[in-house]
């Protein structure tokens, strides 16, 4: 056995161990969601349910989880769409147009990426309170309507598009909209996919801001709703909570399966430089 072959086997084994280490908690969550509550608390721990049941999913769905899930979809899908649209338009200006202060604006965008959202929570709360946006879906999604990371990412893809292509399209009579649709978008599809996934997942998993701005049950997101199920002393249902965790993971897993090719292509082509 050659040294190269040995290295491949070792790398393969290490990769399998890493996958098993990461997947093990998720598998526990999945199989435990099909256990009756008695088995959830059972000792010693059993990996597979002794008696399978889907009652936990019905209990979870009847505990306002359907409302929480819909709120999460709305507060994740709308910011994802707007972040892509605004990101493309702003990035085109920064990558392919010349104007005074362009470098300063780009530096400011990078600075915004370095500022954590948590330190802005207090001023944002005061601002949204003055506009009567507390405990509303609009209040949850407005901070994510545009992403500094999205603008930066789209710009990094657009600077790689040859200026000759844009000039050729302009000579053929394309306006700004035509250039973006016919030239720019086909060349940045992997970047759009990655931006859409990261933005959606960031808003889908967001907890701090939705938790602070919501007070009632009506506008809670799925993450906040599951947390409220944990703190519900009188009606705590561990099986329903586990089922809710699985429901929350399903869209994440589905998005990765659908767009894994685009994600891989971004990293292989070194889209971010």
Secondary structure by P-SEA (a helix, b strand, c coil): ccaaaaaaaaaaaaaaaaaaaaaaaaaaaaaaaacccccccccccccccccccaaaaaaaaacaaaaaaaaaaaacaaaaaaaaaaaaaaaaaaccccccaaaaaaaaaaaaaacccccaaaaaaaaaaaaccccccccccccccccaaaaaaaaaaaaaccaaaaaaaaaacccaaaaaacccccccaaaaaaaaaaaaaaaaaccaaaaaaccccccccaaaaaaaaaaccccccaaaaaaaaaaaaaaaaaaaaacaaaaaaaaaacccc
